[in-house]
């Protein structure tokens, strides 16, 4: 029987990134027909429910994949396979109880949440519409936590391939339900928008269920959960529960606060624009749909790189930290930061400078879409950078520092949201930009505090990254200038979706071609893709 193959840090990062990019590409492409079916008002309704679901999901399961991955890595490093098996079984029992409780809370509180989101606005989605859609998506909480725990179990074994395939399966099933269900509801059975969006969000349940079944089959075939004969490997269940809670609760708090960024922005943008600035409901929901649905879908391509990195980063940093190899922890953290600098910064700049043709390609003509998104895209960059810092801190057990910095960022964002929106609006700019600036300040402050403490208190060295930073900055500036100059030659205001494809291809090929060439000659690219050298280092560190 063919066994699953374990992956090294670099291999795992590549596999996870490729898998997640495929998932995000599918997630990005399906929004073209989905947007055509439900429009901006439907997109706002979808986003209201899905973001609340993500918030409650973070309470029910956010810390468990990390805890299981971390515990599995630790016990595997110690050669205790029986403890690994026990950890997975105990975690499933815990997650069952928590998932049921969270599901009941979300299902029951759906009407009150709907009222909180829309306030006194009229003429758009009603609070009962929001409540219905929230209740439809709440059933996914009975499945997704089990899927997440199983992924963490396999990632702890450094089996990145099956988890990546499961994500692709989950996405394909989810998208199939979204598109087929929405089309049948609106075009065949002629139901209302509320019903169509409710069916769409239920795709999360069906996608998660099929992906979970797939992973369980892979685990069974590989006999990872077969009980060992030796009693020596047995660990007291209370000790396992204690460790799971110790590792997961800080992560749950962190994930909850992170999701509150999106939820608070969603509520405050909606309430401020509607109740304070007295903007029409159609305008408010058009803007909110960027924050909750359409803008996030575009940002997910950028965040795919971060997710891929952290999927492989956690178990490898835990392994190195457990062995006391601080130099290897430093090396992997610096490589992760440099991947962000190399890939995410130019990608963010590209989407921001070319927001209008990008938006027109995926969603058609819109005033508020590209206007809001050209700034909103930077939230993916700042949030992604901080997630690298957060995952590293968690990998080395610095939970207190993570909670403090994330909480500081959230408070800054919450306090600044409304006043900055009013200020920006009074200055004659799009009011929602103020909320985005507040988020960027929050993320930036959290990241800076964490990096300073890591350096001063825990002796982390960022010499390799800081040494290369000036060359990165120069390449970014040249990248920006290239796009600006190309705008004088290649028009970006032409109508129609199809014409945006050759336009964006021309911009992409030229600007990224020059960018890659610059980083090839200054050594940054070689430093990142020198896999042979890294594998040699990993093999040395594992001895």
Secondary structure, 3 states (H helix, E strand, C coil): CCCCCCCCHHHHHHHHHHHHHHHHHHHHHHHHHHHHHHHHHHHHHHHHHHHHHHHHHHHHHHHHHHHHHHHHHHHHHCCCHHHHHHHHHHHHHHHHHHHHHHHHHHHHHHHHHHHHHHCCCCCCCCHHHHHHHHHHHHHHHHCHHHHHHHHHHHHHCCCHHHHHHHHHHHHHHHHHHHHHHHHHHHHHCCCCHHHHHHHHHCHHHHHHHHHHHHHHHHHHHHCCCCCCCCHHHCCCHHHHHHHHHHHHHHHHHHHHHHHHHHHHHHHHHHHHHHHHCCCCHHHHHHHHHHHHHHHHHHHHHHHHHHHHHHHHHHHHHHHHHHCCCHHHHHHHHHHHHHHHHHHHHHHHHHHHHCHHHHHHHHHCCCHHHHHHHHHHHHHHHHHHHHHHHHHHHHHCCCHHHHHHHHHHHHHHHHHHHHHHHHHHHHCCCCCHHHHHHHHHHHHHHHHHHHHHHHHHCCCCCCHHHHHHHHHHHHHHHHHHHHHHHHHCCCCCCCCCCHHHHHHHHHHHHHHHHHHHHHHHHCCHHHHHHCHHHHHHHHHHHHC
